[in-house]
């Protein structure tokens, strides 16, 4: 009789387990939504109208942890502080509308390139970049292909200083305003047009800026500092 009661209780638990609702997957956002303009318009509230006046810290691939550590000690800011946590990544969260983008290496790369370009466009006066070798920096990842062109094209930037990752007392001027060339002039025009679309969206394309509040889905990791080597911002 006792075993019969135990089996009945187990059957009840199994039935309750199957009756629990399963979280539905959120509709996937298209990568076309997350333009540079979108990132400029959807920062954390405190950065919507503020620039990084000599406080933006960039870094080349593999130095994200070192850069974040240095930024905390030197009152600078890295790209990891500018947007709400859920905008960075969580591949395994069904309720995250970024899930499809993060599962596509191509779309994930585009997403973080646009985010990085927006961060660079908010840097004013002096920007700092951290390299393992300031005299031979790698230029084949986001720093070289996205952030450097955006920074050197910005009319708001005068200098880029480069610091050694593991000896920050050693530094050099990587770029100065007087070294403009035709490539910079052309990119500067593109950045100016992008900023115009952010500041005056109705005057340029007849649409409102895409400023939105993201949902309350559980998209943040326990420790956002931990990223793997495959992450575009690593």
C-alpha positions in Angstrom: 0.0 0.0 0.0 2.8 2.3 0.9 4.6 1.7 -2.4 1.3 2.4 -4.2 1.2 5.8 -2.5 4.8 6.6 -3.5 4.1 5.7 -7.2 1.0 7.9 -7.1 3.0 10.8 -5.7 5.7 10.4 -8.3 3.1 10.3 -11.1 1.7 13.5 -9.7 5.1 15.3 -9.8 5.7 14.1 -13.3 2.3 15.5 -14.4 3.0 18.8 -12.7 6.4 19.0 -14.4 5.0 18.5 -17.9 2.3 21.0 -17.1 4.7 23.8 -16.4 4.8 26.4 -19.2 7.9 26.4 -21.4 9.3 29.9 -22.1 8.6 30.7 -25.7 11.5 31.9 -27.8 11.4 35.6 -28.6 11.2 36.7 -32.2 14.6 37.2 -33.6 15.7 40.8 -34.4 17.1 41.2 -37.8 20.7 42.4 -38.1 19.5 45.3 -40.2 18.0 46.9 -37.1 21.3 47.3 -35.3 22.9 50.1 -37.3 25.5 52.5 -36.0 22.7 55.0 -35.7 20.7 52.6 -33.5 23.7 52.1 -31.1 24.2 55.9 -30.9 20.5 56.4 -30.0 20.2 53.5 -27.6 23.1 53.9 -25.1 22.5 53.9 -21.4 20.6 57.1 -20.5 23.7 58.8 -19.0 25.5 58.5 -22.3 22.7 59.7 -24.6 23.9 63.3 -24.7 27.4 62.9 -23.4 30.7 62.3 -25.2 33.8 60.7 -23.9 36.1 63.7 -23.5 39.6 62.2 -23.4 38.2 59.2 -21.4 37.5 56.6 -24.2 39.8 53.6 -24.0 40.1 51.3 -26.9 42.1 48.1 -27.2 43.3 45.6 -29.7 42.2 42.0 -29.8 42.8 39.9 -26.7 43.1 42.8 -24.3 39.5 43.3 -23.1 40.2 42.2 -19.5 43.4 44.2 -19.2 41.7 47.3 -20.7 38.7 47.1 -18.3 41.0 46.7 -15.4 43.1 49.7 -16.5 40.0 51.8 -17.2 38.7 51.3 -13.7 42.0 52.5 -12.2 42.4 55.5 -14.6 38.9 56.9 -14.8 38.5 55.9 -18.4 35.7 54.1 -20.1 35.7 51.0 -22.4 33.0 49.9 -24.8 31.6 47.5 -22.2 30.2 50.4 -20.1 28.1 52.2 -22.7 25.1 50.0 -23.5 22.7 48.0 -21.3 24.1 44.6 -20.4 21.6 42.7 -22.7 23.1 44.4 -25.7 26.4 42.5 -25.5 25.4 38.9 -25.9 23.7 35.8 -24.5 23.5 33.0 -27.0 21.6 30.5 -24.9 18.7 32.7 -23.6 15.5 31.9 -25.5 13.9 35.2 -24.6 16.8 37.2 -26.0 15.8 38.8 -29.4 19.5 38.8 -30.3 19.8 35.0 -30.2 19.8 34.6 -34.0 22.3 37.3 -34.5 24.7 35.8 -31.9 24.4 32.4 -33.5 25.6 33.8 -36.9 29.3 34.6 -37.0 28.7 37.0 -39.8 25.8 38.9 -38.2 27.6 38.9 -34.8 30.6 40.5 -36.4 28.5 43.2 -38.1 26.6 43.8 -34.8 29.7 44.5 -32.8 31.4 46.4 -35.6 28.5 48.8 -35.6 28.6 49.1 -31.8 32.3 49.8 -32.0 31.9 52.4 -34.6 29.3 54.2 -32.4 31.7 54.1 -29.4 34.5 55.6 -31.5 32.2 58.4 -32.7 31.5 59.4 -29.1 35.2 59.9 -28.4 36.3 63.6 -28.2 39.6 65.4 -28.0 42.0 62.5 -27.1 41.3 58.8 -27.4 43.6 56.1 -25.9 44.2 52.7 -27.3 45.9 49.7 -25.5 48.2 47.4 -27.5 50.7 44.7 -26.5 53.1 46.4 -28.9 52.3 50.1 -29.6 54.8 50.2 -32.4 53.4 47.2 -34.3 49.7 47.1 -33.4 47.4 44.5 -35.1 45.1 46.1 -37.6 43.1 43.2 -38.9 40.4 43.1 -36.3 37.8 45.7 -35.1 40.4 48.2 -33.8 42.1 48.4 -37.2 39.1 48.0 -39.5 36.4 49.9 -37.7 37.5 52.0 -34.7 40.7 53.5 -36.2 39.0 54.8 -39.4 36.1 56.2 -37.4 38.4 57.9 -34.8 40.8 59.4 -37.4 37.9 60.7 -39.4 36.2 62.4 -36.5 36.3 66.2 -36.4 36.0 66.0 -32.6 39.3 64.1 -32.1 42.7 65.7 -32.0 45.0 62.8 -30.8 45.1 59.1 -30.4 47.6 58.0 -27.7 48.8 54.3 -27.6 49.8 52.7 -24.4 51.6 49.4 -23.7 49.2 46.9 -22.2 51.6 45.6 -19.5 53.7 48.7 -19.1 51.2 51.6 -19.3 53.9 54.1 -18.4 55.2 53.6 -22.0 53.1 55.4 -24.6 53.3 57.2 -27.9 51.1 59.4 -30.1 49.6 57.1 -32.6 47.8 59.8 -34.6 47.4 63.6 -34.6 44.9 65.9 -36.3 47.4 67.5 -38.7 48.0 64.1 -40.4 44.7 64.2 -42.4 44.5 62.7 -45.8 41.9 62.0 -48.5 40.8 58.8 -46.9 40.1 60.5 -43.6 38.3 63.3 -45.4 36.0 60.9 -47.1 35.2 58.9 -43.9 34.7 62.1 -42.0 31.9 63.0 -44.4 30.2 59.7 -43.8 30.4 60.2 -40.0 29.0 63.7 -40.3 26.0 62.4 -42.2 25.4 59.6 -39.6 25.5 62.2 -36.8 23.1 64.4 -38.7 20.6 61.5 -39.0 20.9 61.0 -35.2 20.5 64.6 -34.3 17.9 65.5 -36.9 16.3 62.3 -38.0 13.1 63.9 -39.5 15.1 66.4 -41.5 17.3 63.8 -43.2 15.2 60.7 -43.9 11.7 61.5 -42.6 11.8 59.0 -39.8 12.1 59.2 -36.0 15.3 58.0 -34.3 14.9 54.4 -33.1 15.1 55.1 -29.4 13.6 52.3 -27.5 13.5 50.5 -24.1 14.5 46.9 -24.4 12.4 44.2 -22.7 13.1 42.9 -19.3 14.3 39.5 -20.5 17.0 37.8 -18.5 19.8 38.3 -21.0 22.7 39.2 -18.7 25.4 36.7 -17.6 26.3 36.3 -14.0 29.6 37.9 -14.7 29.8 40.1 -17.8 33.5 40.4 -17.5 33.9 36.8 -18.7 34.0 36.5 -22.4 35.5 33.8 -24.6 38.2 34.2 -27.2 35.8 34.0 -30.1 33.8 37.1 -29.0 34.4 40.0 -31.4 35.2 42.3 -28.5 37.7 40.0 -26.9 
